[in-house]
Amino acid sequence: MTGPDPTDIALELAELRGSVEAGFARLDGRFDLLAQRHDQTDRRLAEHDNRLDQAEQRRWPLPSVAALVALAALALSAWEITH
């Protein structure tokens, strides 16, 4: 019995190398897509964070307003009682 033909082995190795290179090319493309999506997500998250900060700065100071309304009601009640 003789061993396998060296040219057959070389052809199989070349075919295997081509398959591996094609697989790596697909993986590189997928990694590039994932990196792009990650960058987009980071940008959107930063935009949302900025919008949230702006909304928090513009919100009404509700506890202060409630205290002022309560004081105004107290003053009005006191004025009505005295007059």
PyMOL Python script that loads the backbone (N, CA, C, O; Angstrom):
from pymol import cmd

cmd.read_pdbstr("""\
ATOM      1  N   MET A   1       0.835  -1.172   0.000  1.00  0.00           N
ATOM      2  CA  MET A   1       0.000   0.000   0.000  1.00  0.00           C
ATOM      3  C   MET A   1       0.880   1.234   0.000  1.00  0.00           C
ATOM      4  O   MET A   1       1.904   1.322   0.677  1.00  0.00           O
ATOM      5  N   THR A   2       0.433   2.150  -0.772  1.00  0.00           N
ATOM      6  CA  THR A   2       1.179   3.402  -0.858  1.00  0.00           C
ATOM      7  C   THR A   2       0.389   4.491  -0.146  1.00  0.00           C
ATOM      8  O   THR A   2      -0.822   4.379   0.046  1.00  0.00           O
ATOM      9  N   GLY A   3       1.100   5.552   0.242  1.00  0.00           N
ATOM     10  CA  GLY A   3       0.462   6.678   0.932  1.00  0.00           C
ATOM     11  C   GLY A   3      -0.295   7.549  -0.066  1.00  0.00           C
ATOM     12  O   GLY A   3      -0.264   7.305  -1.272  1.00  0.00           O
ATOM     13  N   PRO A   4      -0.967   8.557   0.451  1.00  0.00           N
ATOM     14  CA  PRO A   4      -1.711   9.457  -0.428  1.00  0.00           C
ATOM     15  C   PRO A   4      -0.763  10.238  -1.328  1.00  0.00           C
ATOM     16  O   PRO A   4       0.398  10.473  -0.996  1.00  0.00           O
ATOM     17  N   ASP A   5      -1.293  10.623  -2.462  1.00  0.00           N
ATOM     18  CA  ASP A   5      -0.509  11.370  -3.443  1.00  0.00           C
ATOM     19  C   ASP A   5      -0.227  12.780  -2.902  1.00  0.00           C
ATOM     20  O   ASP A   5      -1.155  13.451  -2.450  1.00  0.00           O
ATOM     21  N   PRO A   6       1.024  13.242  -2.936  1.00  0.00           N
ATOM     22  CA  PRO A   6       1.360  14.577  -2.417  1.00  0.00           C
ATOM     23  C   PRO A   6       0.618  15.701  -3.144  1.00  0.00           C
ATOM     24  O   PRO A   6       0.324  16.728  -2.532  1.00  0.00           O
ATOM     25  N   THR A   7       0.316  15.537  -4.401  1.00  0.00           N
ATOM     26  CA  THR A   7      -0.405  16.597  -5.103  1.00  0.00           C
ATOM     27  C   THR A   7      -1.848  16.685  -4.597  1.00  0.00           C
ATOM     28  O   THR A   7      -2.409  17.778  -4.517  1.00  0.00           O
ATOM     29  N   ASP A   8      -2.454  15.536  -4.254  1.00  0.00           N
ATOM     30  CA  ASP A   8      -3.809  15.556  -3.690  1.00  0.00           C
ATOM     31  C   ASP A   8      -3.819  16.258  -2.335  1.00  0.00           C
ATOM     32  O   ASP A   8      -4.736  17.015  -2.015  1.00  0.00           O
ATOM     33  N   ILE A   9      -2.791  15.992  -1.559  1.00  0.00           N
ATOM     34  CA  ILE A   9      -2.688  16.638  -0.249  1.00  0.00           C
ATOM     35  C   ILE A   9      -2.531  18.143  -0.420  1.00  0.00           C
ATOM     36  O   ILE A   9      -3.169  18.922   0.289  1.00  0.00           O
ATOM     37  N   ALA A  10      -1.689  18.550  -1.353  1.00  0.00           N
ATOM     38  CA  ALA A  10      -1.469  19.973  -1.592  1.00  0.00           C
ATOM     39  C   ALA A  10      -2.755  20.649  -2.062  1.00  0.00           C
ATOM     40  O   ALA A  10      -3.053  21.769  -1.648  1.00  0.00           O
ATOM     41  N   LEU A  11      -3.513  19.979  -2.919  1.00  0.00           N
ATOM     42  CA  LEU A  11      -4.781  20.544  -3.386  1.00  0.00           C
ATOM     43  C   LEU A  11      -5.788  20.672  -2.237  1.00  0.00           C
ATOM     44  O   LEU A  11      -6.478  21.684  -2.116  1.00  0.00           O
ATOM     45  N   GLU A  12      -5.862  19.654  -1.415  1.00  0.00           N
ATOM     46  CA  GLU A  12      -6.769  19.694  -0.274  1.00  0.00           C
ATOM     47  C   GLU A  12      -6.375  20.808   0.697  1.00  0.00           C
ATOM     48  O   GLU A  12      -7.236  21.513   1.223  1.00  0.00           O
ATOM     49  N   LEU A  13      -5.072  20.962   0.931  1.00  0.00           N
ATOM     50  CA  LEU A  13      -4.605  22.021   1.825  1.00  0.00           C
ATOM     51  C   LEU A  13      -4.913  23.400   1.255  1.00  0.00           C
ATOM     52  O   LEU A  13      -5.300  24.309   1.990  1.00  0.00           O
ATOM     53  N   ALA A  14      -4.742  23.554  -0.055  1.00  0.00           N
ATOM     54  CA  ALA A  14      -5.051  24.833  -0.694  1.00  0.00           C
ATOM     55  C   ALA A  14      -6.547  25.134  -0.589  1.00  0.00           C
ATOM     56  O   ALA A  14      -6.943  26.272  -0.339  1.00  0.00           O
ATOM     57  N   GLU A  15      -7.360  24.115  -0.779  1.00  0.00           N
ATOM     58  CA  GLU A  15      -8.807  24.300  -0.663  1.00  0.00           C
ATOM     59  C   GLU A  15      -9.194  24.634   0.777  1.00  0.00           C
ATOM     60  O   GLU A  15     -10.044  25.494   1.010  1.00  0.00           O
ATOM     61  N   LEU A  16      -8.579  23.963   1.728  1.00  0.00           N
ATOM     62  CA  LEU A  16      -8.836  24.231   3.139  1.00  0.00           C
ATOM     63  C   LEU A  16      -8.405  25.647   3.506  1.00  0.00           C
ATOM     64  O   LEU A  16      -9.112  26.346   4.231  1.00  0.00           O
ATOM     65  N   ARG A  17      -7.245  26.069   3.005  1.00  0.00           N
ATOM     66  CA  ARG A  17      -6.760  27.418   3.271  1.00  0.00           C
ATOM     67  C   ARG A  17      -7.742  28.458   2.701  1.00  0.00           C
ATOM     68  O   ARG A  17      -8.019  29.469   3.345  1.00  0.00           O
ATOM     69  N   GLY A  18      -8.255  28.206   1.512  1.00  0.00           N
ATOM     70  CA  GLY A  18      -9.240  29.119   0.922  1.00  0.00           C
ATOM     71  C   GLY A  18     -10.504  29.203   1.749  1.00  0.00           C
ATOM     72  O   GLY A  18     -11.068  30.283   1.925  1.00  0.00           O
ATOM     73  N   SER A  19     -10.952  28.065   2.258  1.00  0.00           N
ATOM     74  CA  SER A  19     -12.148  28.059   3.104  1.00  0.00           C
ATOM     75  C   SER A  19     -11.913  28.830   4.399  1.00  0.00           C
ATOM     76  O   SER A  19     -12.785  29.569   4.858  1.00  0.00           O
ATOM     77  N   VAL A  20     -10.745  28.655   4.977  1.00  0.00           N
ATOM     78  CA  VAL A  20     -10.420  29.358   6.223  1.00  0.00           C
ATOM     79  C   VAL A  20     -10.337  30.862   5.971  1.00  0.00           C
ATOM     80  O   VAL A  20     -10.837  31.656   6.769  1.00  0.00           O
ATOM     81  N   GLU A  21      -9.707  31.253   4.862  1.00  0.00           N
ATOM     82  CA  GLU A  21      -9.599  32.679   4.541  1.00  0.00           C
ATOM     83  C   GLU A  21     -10.981  33.294   4.296  1.00  0.00           C
ATOM     84  O   GLU A  21     -11.237  34.422   4.717  1.00  0.00           O
ATOM     85  N   ALA A  22     -11.859  32.572   3.629  1.00  0.00           N
ATOM     86  CA  ALA A  22     -13.211  33.072   3.394  1.00  0.00           C
ATOM     87  C   ALA A  22     -13.964  33.221   4.718  1.00  0.00           C
ATOM     88  O   ALA A  22     -14.689  34.196   4.922  1.00  0.00           O
ATOM     89  N   GLY A  23     -13.786  32.250   5.612  1.00  0.00           N
ATOM     90  CA  GLY A  23     -14.422  32.330   6.924  1.00  0.00           C
ATOM     91  C   GLY A  23     -13.920  33.529   7.722  1.00  0.00           C
ATOM     92  O   GLY A  23     -14.708  34.226   8.362  1.00  0.00           O
ATOM     93  N   PHE A  24     -12.606  33.769   7.685  1.00  0.00           N
ATOM     94  CA  PHE A  24     -12.049  34.928   8.387  1.00  0.00           C
ATOM     95  C   PHE A  24     -12.548  36.234   7.784  1.00  0.00           C
ATOM     96  O   PHE A  24     -12.792  37.198   8.509  1.00  0.00           O
ATOM     97  N   ALA A  25     -12.701  36.273   6.473  1.00  0.00           N
ATOM     98  CA  ALA A  25     -13.212  37.481   5.822  1.00  0.00           C
ATOM     99  C   ALA A  25     -14.647  37.755   6.281  1.00  0.00           C
ATOM    100  O   ALA A  25     -15.006  38.904   6.536  1.00  0.00           O
ATOM    101  N   ARG A  26     -15.466  36.709   6.388  1.00  0.00           N
ATOM    102  CA  ARG A  26     -16.833  36.887   6.881  1.00  0.00           C
ATOM    103  C   ARG A  26     -16.838  37.378   8.322  1.00  0.00           C
ATOM    104  O   ARG A  26     -17.613  38.264   8.684  1.00  0.00           O
ATOM    105  N   LEU A  27     -15.969  36.798   9.139  1.00  0.00           N
ATOM    106  CA  LEU A  27     -15.892  37.223  10.539  1.00  0.00           C
ATOM    107  C   LEU A  27     -15.425  38.668  10.651  1.00  0.00           C
ATOM    108  O   LEU A  27     -15.946  39.423  11.472  1.00  0.00           O
ATOM    109  N   ASP A  28     -14.460  39.058   9.846  1.00  0.00           N
ATOM    110  CA  ASP A  28     -14.000  40.446   9.863  1.00  0.00           C
ATOM    111  C   ASP A  28     -15.136  41.390   9.502  1.00  0.00           C
ATOM    112  O   ASP A  28     -15.291  42.445  10.118  1.00  0.00           O
ATOM    113  N   GLY A  29     -15.928  41.015   8.510  1.00  0.00           N
ATOM    114  CA  GLY A  29     -17.071  41.843   8.136  1.00  0.00           C
ATOM    115  C   GLY A  29     -18.077  41.953   9.252  1.00  0.00           C
ATOM    116  O   GLY A  29     -18.628  43.028   9.488  1.00  0.00           O
ATOM    117  N   ARG A  30     -18.323  40.866   9.939  1.00  0.00           N
ATOM    118  CA  ARG A  30     -19.273  40.887  11.051  1.00  0.00           C
ATOM    119  C   ARG A  30     -18.745  41.719  12.204  1.00  0.00           C
ATOM    120  O   ARG A  30     -19.494  42.465  12.834  1.00  0.00           O
ATOM    121  N   PHE A  31     -17.440  41.590  12.485  1.00  0.00           N
ATOM    122  CA  PHE A  31     -16.853  42.393  13.555  1.00  0.00           C
ATOM    123  C   PHE A  31     -16.895  43.878  13.216  1.00  0.00           C
ATOM    124  O   PHE A  31     -17.142  44.708  14.090  1.00  0.00           O
ATOM    125  N   ASP A  32     -16.656  44.214  11.960  1.00  0.00           N
ATOM    126  CA  ASP A  32     -16.748  45.613  11.546  1.00  0.00           C
ATOM    127  C   ASP A  32     -18.168  46.139  11.736  1.00  0.00           C
ATOM    128  O   ASP A  32     -18.362  47.264  12.196  1.00  0.00           O
ATOM    129  N   LEU A  33     -19.155  45.326  11.382  1.00  0.00           N
ATOM    130  CA  LEU A  33     -20.550  45.717  11.552  1.00  0.00           C
ATOM    131  C   LEU A  33     -20.879  45.897  13.032  1.00  0.00           C
ATOM    132  O   LEU A  33     -21.556  46.855  13.406  1.00  0.00           O
ATOM    133  N   LEU A  34     -20.408  44.986  13.869  1.00  0.00           N
ATOM    134  CA  LEU A  34     -20.646  45.109  15.305  1.00  0.00           C
ATOM    135  C   LEU A  34     -19.978  46.357  15.875  1.00  0.00           C
ATOM    136  O   LEU A  34     -20.562  47.039  16.717  1.00  0.00           O
ATOM    137  N   ALA A  35     -18.776  46.657  15.431  1.00  0.00           N
ATOM    138  CA  ALA A  35     -18.086  47.858  15.905  1.00  0.00           C
ATOM    139  C   ALA A  35     -18.840  49.110  15.479  1.00  0.00           C
ATOM    140  O   ALA A  35     -18.948  50.062  16.252  1.00  0.00           O
ATOM    141  N   GLN A  36     -19.359  49.117  14.260  1.00  0.00           N
ATOM    142  CA  GLN A  36     -20.124  50.261  13.777  1.00  0.00           C
ATOM    143  C   GLN A  36     -21.404  50.429  14.604  1.00  0.00           C
ATOM    144  O   GLN A  36     -21.743  51.544  15.001  1.00  0.00           O
ATOM    145  N   ARG A  37     -22.095  49.352  14.855  1.00  0.00           N
ATOM    146  CA  ARG A  37     -23.317  49.426  15.657  1.00  0.00           C
ATOM    147  C   ARG A  37     -23.008  49.881  17.086  1.00  0.00           C
ATOM    148  O   ARG A  37     -23.778  50.630  17.686  1.00  0.00           O
ATOM    149  N   HIS A  38     -21.884  49.425  17.620  1.00  0.00           N
ATOM    150  CA  HIS A  38     -21.481  49.834  18.967  1.00  0.00           C
ATOM    151  C   HIS A  38     -21.227  51.332  19.005  1.00  0.00           C
ATOM    152  O   HIS A  38     -21.640  52.004  19.949  1.00  0.00           O
ATOM    153  N   ASP A  39     -20.559  51.860  18.001  1.00  0.00           N
ATOM    154  CA  ASP A  39     -20.305  53.301  17.935  1.00  0.00           C
ATOM    155  C   ASP A  39     -21.622  54.075  17.829  1.00  0.00           C
ATOM    156  O   ASP A  39     -21.793  55.105  18.481  1.00  0.00           O
ATOM    157  N   GLN A  40     -22.548  53.578  17.010  1.00  0.00           N
ATOM    158  CA  GLN A  40     -23.845  54.241  16.874  1.00  0.00           C
ATOM    159  C   GLN A  40     -24.603  54.217  18.195  1.00  0.00           C
ATOM    160  O   GLN A  40     -25.231  55.206  18.574  1.00  0.00           O
ATOM    161  N   THR A  41     -24.544  53.101  18.888  1.00  0.00           N
ATOM    162  CA  THR A  41     -25.222  52.981  20.177  1.00  0.00           C
ATOM    163  C   THR A  41     -24.602  53.934  21.189  1.00  0.00           C
ATOM    164  O   THR A  41     -25.317  54.569  21.964  1.00  0.00           O
ATOM    165  N   ASP A  42     -23.273  54.038  21.186  1.00  0.00           N
ATOM    166  CA  ASP A  42     -22.611  54.981  22.098  1.00  0.00           C
ATOM    167  C   ASP A  42     -23.032  56.417  21.809  1.00  0.00           C
ATOM    168  O   ASP A  42     -23.267  57.195  22.733  1.00  0.00           O
ATOM    169  N   ARG A  43     -23.129  56.772  20.523  1.00  0.00           N
ATOM    170  CA  ARG A  43     -23.550  58.130  20.170  1.00  0.00           C
ATOM    171  C   ARG A  43     -24.987  58.387  20.611  1.00  0.00           C
ATOM    172  O   ARG A  43     -25.287  59.443  21.168  1.00  0.00           O
ATOM    173  N   ARG A  44     -25.874  57.426  20.365  1.00  0.00           N
ATOM    174  CA  ARG A  44     -27.277  57.605  20.768  1.00  0.00           C
ATOM    175  C   ARG A  44     -27.395  57.691  22.289  1.00  0.00           C
ATOM    176  O   ARG A  44     -28.181  58.486  22.803  1.00  0.00           O
ATOM    177  N   LEU A  45     -26.630  56.891  23.001  1.00  0.00           N
ATOM    178  CA  LEU A  45     -26.658  56.937  24.459  1.00  0.00           C
ATOM    179  C   LEU A  45     -26.173  58.291  24.966  1.00  0.00           C
ATOM    180  O   LEU A  45     -26.747  58.844  25.904  1.00  0.00           O
ATOM    181  N   ALA A  46     -25.130  58.821  24.360  1.00  0.00           N
ATOM    182  CA  ALA A  46     -24.629  60.141  24.750  1.00  0.00           C
ATOM    183  C   ALA A  46     -25.665  61.221  24.452  1.00  0.00           C
ATOM    184  O   ALA A  46     -25.851  62.141  25.249  1.00  0.00           O
ATOM    185  N   GLU A  47     -26.343  61.112  23.301  1.00  0.00           N
ATOM    186  CA  GLU A  47     -27.394  62.079  22.966  1.00  0.00           C
ATOM    187  C   GLU A  47     -28.538  62.012  23.974  1.00  0.00           C
ATOM    188  O   GLU A  47     -29.032  63.046  24.424  1.00  0.00           O
ATOM    189  N   HIS A  48     -28.959  60.803  24.329  1.00  0.00           N
ATOM    190  CA  HIS A  48     -30.039  60.644  25.305  1.00  0.00           C
ATOM    191  C   HIS A  48     -29.617  61.190  26.670  1.00  0.00           C
ATOM    192  O   HIS A  48     -30.415  61.808  27.374  1.00  0.00           O
ATOM    193  N   ASP A  49     -28.370  60.957  27.031  1.00  0.00           N
ATOM    194  CA  ASP A  49     -27.865  61.453  28.308  1.00  0.00           C
ATOM    195  C   ASP A  49     -27.882  62.982  28.324  1.00  0.00           C
ATOM    196  O   ASP A  49     -28.264  63.593  29.322  1.00  0.00           O
ATOM    197  N   ASN A  50     -27.464  63.597  27.210  1.00  0.00           N
ATOM    198  CA  ASN A  50     -27.491  65.056  27.127  1.00  0.00           C
ATOM    199  C   ASN A  50     -28.925  65.584  27.207  1.00  0.00           C
ATOM    200  O   ASN A  50     -29.192  66.570  27.895  1.00  0.00           O
ATOM    201  N   ARG A  51     -29.846  64.923  26.498  1.00  0.00           N
ATOM    202  CA  ARG A  51     -31.241  65.359  26.538  1.00  0.00           C
ATOM    203  C   ARG A  51     -31.825  65.219  27.937  1.00  0.00           C
ATOM    204  O   ARG A  51     -32.585  66.079  28.382  1.00  0.00           O
ATOM    205  N   LEU A  52     -31.476  64.146  28.629  1.00  0.00           N
ATOM    206  CA  LEU A  52     -31.957  63.948  29.994  1.00  0.00           C
ATOM    207  C   LEU A  52     -31.399  65.022  30.922  1.00  0.00           C
ATOM    208  O   LEU A  52     -32.123  65.547  31.768  1.00  0.00           O
ATOM    209  N   ASP A  53     -30.121  65.350  30.772  1.00  0.00           N
ATOM    210  CA  ASP A  53     -29.527  66.415  31.584  1.00  0.00           C
ATOM    211  C   ASP A  53     -30.225  67.747  31.333  1.00  0.00           C
ATOM    212  O   ASP A  53     -30.497  68.494  32.273  1.00  0.00           O
ATOM    213  N   GLN A  54     -30.518  68.048  30.060  1.00  0.00           N
ATOM    214  CA  GLN A  54     -31.209  69.292  29.737  1.00  0.00           C
ATOM    215  C   GLN A  54     -32.617  69.307  30.325  1.00  0.00           C
ATOM    216  O   GLN A  54     -33.067  70.332  30.838  1.00  0.00           O
ATOM    217  N   ALA A  55     -33.306  68.182  30.253  1.00  0.00           N
ATOM    218  CA  ALA A  55     -34.659  68.106  30.814  1.00  0.00           C
ATOM    219  C   ALA A  55     -34.632  68.277  32.328  1.00  0.00           C
ATOM    220  O   ALA A  55     -35.520  68.913  32.895  1.00  0.00           O
ATOM    221  N   GLU A  56     -33.635  67.724  32.978  1.00  0.00           N
ATOM    222  CA  GLU A  56     -33.530  67.863  34.429  1.00  0.00           C
ATOM    223  C   GLU A  56     -33.224  69.306  34.820  1.00  0.00           C
ATOM    224  O   GLU A  56     -33.686  69.779  35.859  1.00  0.00           O
ATOM    225  N   GLN A  57     -32.455  70.000  34.002  1.00  0.00           N
ATOM    226  CA  GLN A  57     -32.134  71.388  34.319  1.00  0.00           C
ATOM    227  C   GLN A  57     -33.334  72.302  34.115  1.00  0.00           C
ATOM    228  O   GLN A  57     -33.459  73.315  34.803  1.00  0.00           O
ATOM    229  N   ARG A  58     -34.219  71.963  33.182  1.00  0.00           N
ATOM    230  CA  ARG A  58     -35.363  72.809  32.872  1.00  0.00           C
ATOM    231  C   ARG A  58     -36.607  72.465  33.681  1.00  0.00           C
ATOM    232  O   ARG A  58     -37.620  73.155  33.568  1.00  0.00           O
ATOM    233  N   ARG A  59     -36.554  71.432  34.480  1.00  0.00           N
ATOM    234  CA  ARG A  59     -37.765  71.027  35.194  1.00  0.00           C
ATOM    235  C   ARG A  59     -38.140  72.076  36.241  1.00  0.00           C
ATOM    236  O   ARG A  59     -37.300  72.828  36.735  1.00  0.00           O
ATOM    237  N   TRP A  60     -39.403  72.094  36.550  1.00  0.00           N
ATOM    238  CA  TRP A  60     -39.898  73.032  37.554  1.00  0.00           C
ATOM    239  C   TRP A  60     -39.420  72.590  38.928  1.00  0.00           C
ATOM    240  O   TRP A  60     -39.408  71.399  39.241  1.00  0.00           O
ATOM    241  N   PRO A  61     -39.037  73.537  39.725  1.00  0.00           N
ATOM    242  CA  PRO A  61     -38.676  73.167  41.114  1.00  0.00           C
ATOM    243  C   PRO A  61     -39.957  72.983  41.935  1.00  0.00           C
ATOM    244  O   PRO A  61     -40.339  73.855  42.715  1.00  0.00           O
ATOM    245  N   LEU A  62     -40.590  71.867  41.751  1.00  0.00           N
ATOM    246  CA  LEU A  62     -41.910  71.627  42.342  1.00  0.00           C
ATOM    247  C   LEU A  62     -41.960  71.792  43.863  1.00  0.00           C
ATOM    248  O   LEU A  62     -42.912  72.393  44.360  1.00  0.00           O
ATOM    249  N   PRO A  63     -41.004  71.300  44.612  1.00  0.00           N
ATOM    250  CA  PRO A  63     -41.098  71.512  46.064  1.00  0.00           C
ATOM    251  C   PRO A  63     -41.074  73.002  46.426  1.00  0.00           C
ATOM    252  O   PRO A  63     -41.776  73.427  47.343  1.00  0.00           O
ATOM    253  N   SER A  64     -40.279  73.785  45.717  1.00  0.00           N
ATOM    254  CA  SER A  64     -40.229  75.226  46.001  1.00  0.00           C
ATOM    255  C   SER A  64     -41.551  75.891  45.637  1.00  0.00           C
ATOM    256  O   SER A  64     -42.043  76.735  46.385  1.00  0.00           O
ATOM    257  N   VAL A  65     -42.124  75.525  44.514  1.00  0.00           N
ATOM    258  CA  VAL A  65     -43.403  76.086  44.098  1.00  0.00           C
ATOM    259  C   VAL A  65     -44.493  75.703  45.102  1.00  0.00           C
ATOM    260  O   VAL A  65     -45.335  76.531  45.451  1.00  0.00           O
ATOM    261  N   ALA A  66     -44.479  74.474  45.558  1.00  0.00           N
ATOM    262  CA  ALA A  66     -45.476  74.027  46.531  1.00  0.00           C
ATOM    263  C   ALA A  66     -45.342  74.804  47.840  1.00  0.00           C
ATOM    264  O   ALA A  66     -46.344  75.163  48.457  1.00  0.00           O
ATOM    265  N   ALA A  67     -44.121  75.058  48.254  1.00  0.00           N
ATOM    266  CA  ALA A  67     -43.916  75.824  49.484  1.00  0.00           C
ATOM    267  C   ALA A  67     -44.407  77.262  49.313  1.00  0.00           C
ATOM    268  O   ALA A  67     -45.009  77.823  50.228  1.00  0.00           O
ATOM    269  N   LEU A  68     -44.154  77.861  48.149  1.00  0.00           N
ATOM    270  CA  LEU A  68     -44.626  79.232  47.900  1.00  0.00           C
ATOM    271  C   LEU A  68     -46.147  79.311  47.873  1.00  0.00           C
ATOM    272  O   LEU A  68     -46.731  80.251  48.413  1.00  0.00           O
ATOM    273  N   VAL A  69     -46.785  78.339  47.254  1.00  0.00           N
ATOM    274  CA  VAL A  69     -48.253  78.311  47.215  1.00  0.00           C
ATOM    275  C   VAL A  69     -48.809  78.147  48.626  1.00  0.00           C
ATOM    276  O   VAL A  69     -49.795  78.792  48.982  1.00  0.00           O
ATOM    277  N   ALA A  70     -48.191  77.297  49.421  1.00  0.00           N
ATOM    278  CA  ALA A  70     -48.654  77.099  50.801  1.00  0.00           C
ATOM    279  C   ALA A  70     -48.501  78.382  51.608  1.00  0.00           C
ATOM    280  O   ALA A  70     -49.391  78.730  52.384  1.00  0.00           O
ATOM    281  N   LEU A  71     -47.391  79.089  51.438  1.00  0.00           N
ATOM    282  CA  LEU A  71     -47.195  80.350  52.145  1.00  0.00           C
ATOM    283  C   LEU A  71     -48.208  81.398  51.694  1.00  0.00           C
ATOM    284  O   LEU A  71     -48.733  82.161  52.505  1.00  0.00           O
ATOM    285  N   ALA A  72     -48.475  81.423  50.387  1.00  0.00           N
ATOM    286  CA  ALA A  72     -49.472  82.376  49.877  1.00  0.00           C
ATOM    287  C   ALA A  72     -50.850  82.061  50.448  1.00  0.00           C
ATOM    288  O   ALA A  72     -51.586  82.976  50.817  1.00  0.00           O
ATOM    289  N   ALA A  73     -51.204  80.799  50.526  1.00  0.00           N
ATOM    290  CA  ALA A  73     -52.498  80.409  51.092  1.00  0.00           C
ATOM    291  C   ALA A  73     -52.563  80.764  52.572  1.00  0.00           C
ATOM    292  O   ALA A  73     -53.599  81.216  53.059  1.00  0.00           O
ATOM    293  N   LEU A  74     -51.464  80.562  53.285  1.00  0.00           N
ATOM    294  CA  LEU A  74     -51.418  80.921  54.708  1.00  0.00           C
ATOM    295  C   LEU A  74     -51.572  82.425  54.881  1.00  0.00           C
ATOM    296  O   LEU A  74     -52.310  82.885  55.753  1.00  0.00           O
ATOM    297  N   ALA A  75     -50.877  83.185  54.053  1.00  0.00           N
ATOM    298  CA  ALA A  75     -50.972  84.646  54.151  1.00  0.00           C
ATOM    299  C   ALA A  75     -52.381  85.116  53.802  1.00  0.00           C
ATOM    300  O   ALA A  75     -52.916  86.006  54.462  1.00  0.00           O
ATOM    301  N   LEU A  76     -52.979  84.533  52.781  1.00  0.00           N
ATOM    302  CA  LEU A  76     -54.340  84.916  52.413  1.00  0.00           C
ATOM    303  C   LEU A  76     -55.324  84.565  53.526  1.00  0.00           C
ATOM    304  O   LEU A  76     -56.217  85.356  53.831  1.00  0.00           O
ATOM    305  N   SER A  77     -55.174  83.411  54.123  1.00  0.00           N
ATOM    306  CA  SER A  77     -56.052  83.012  55.241  1.00  0.00           C
ATOM    307  C   SER A  77     -55.871  83.954  56.420  1.00  0.00           C
ATOM    308  O   SER A  77     -56.848  84.361  57.048  1.00  0.00           O
ATOM    309  N   ALA A  78     -54.639  84.299  56.720  1.00  0.00           N
ATOM    310  CA  ALA A  78     -54.380  85.226  57.835  1.00  0.00           C
ATOM    311  C   ALA A  78     -54.971  86.588  57.530  1.00  0.00           C
ATOM    312  O   ALA A  78     -55.515  87.226  58.431  1.00  0.00           O
ATOM    313  N   TRP A  79     -54.887  87.051  56.311  1.00  0.00           N
ATOM    314  CA  TRP A  79     -55.445  88.361  55.949  1.00  0.00           C
ATOM    315  C   TRP A  79     -56.971  88.346  56.058  1.00  0.00           C
ATOM    316  O   TRP A  79     -57.572  89.317  56.519  1.00  0.00           O
ATOM    317  N   GLU A  80     -57.600  87.232  55.628  1.00  0.00           N
ATOM    318  CA  GLU A  80     -59.068  87.130  55.718  1.00  0.00           C
ATOM    319  C   GLU A  80     -59.531  87.092  57.169  1.00  0.00           C
ATOM    320  O   GLU A  80     -60.573  87.655  57.504  1.00  0.00           O
ATOM    321  N   ILE A  81     -58.777  86.442  58.014  1.00  0.00           N
ATOM    322  CA  ILE A  81     -59.160  86.333  59.421  1.00  0.00           C
ATOM    323  C   ILE A  81     -59.081  87.704  60.096  1.00  0.00           C
ATOM    324  O   ILE A  81     -59.943  88.069  60.895  1.00  0.00           O
ATOM    325  N   THR A  82     -58.039  88.448  59.761  1.00  0.00           N
ATOM    326  CA  THR A  82     -57.863  89.765  60.409  1.00  0.00           C
ATOM    327  C   THR A  82     -58.811  90.807  59.854  1.00  0.00           C
ATOM    328  O   THR A  82     -59.049  91.804  60.536  1.00  0.00           O
ATOM    329  N   HIS A  83     -59.354  90.655  58.697  1.00  0.00           N
ATOM    330  CA  HIS A  83     -60.259  91.664  58.119  1.00  0.00           C
ATOM    331  C   HIS A  83     -61.644  91.177  58.081  1.00  0.00           C
ATOM    332  O   HIS A  83     -62.538  91.893  57.628  1.00  0.00           O
TER     333      HIS A  83
END
""", "prot")
cmd.dss("prot")
cmd.show_as("cartoon", "prot")
cmd.util.cbc("prot")
cmd.orient("prot")
